[in-house]
């Protein structure tokens, strides 16, 4: 299993990149948001999901651990494969997608390419209790541009320590997001 790749982006095409890791080029499919944020000849790290099917092997890349965990939750839903999972993650930042699921916003999820109304409702039913409480209420807007682009490092660190997405979100819920990452992690672990 390939956990992550860190290397130089040498090519970009069709929501995929080629990342050169010590002379070996890996083709990695990324979300539309990550694709926009990638620049040629830039060093980047992507958490990866290795999909092996009967007729293909593919790598899916994510700029944050939260995005990867959310992707894994999405593809656990019957009828949502890796391509549909990436389409859902391409709608907005991972936190916005998580928030839409927590708010039962099936209309938002169904805007993803290849995801119909019934599949969107199945995503909500299967994952609503697994993604934690909403960080804000109301409908979610589809965003094709990354606004801050920075993943929540404290959330990623808690998930790396073994917290589920729901547990990590709940642990950080009442902690000031303006504190240093280390301080947020420390406070979350004290709960």
Secondary structure, DSSP 8 states (H G I E B T S, - for coil): ---EEEEEEEEEETTEEEEEETTEEEEEEE-HHHHHH--TT-EEEEEEEEEEETTEEEEEEESSHHHHHHHHHHHTSTT--HHHHHHHHTSS-HHHHHHHHHTT-HHHHTTSTT--HHHHHHHHHHHTTTS-S-SS-S-----SS-SS----HHHHHHHHTT--HHHHHHHHTTS-TTS-HHHHHHHHHH-
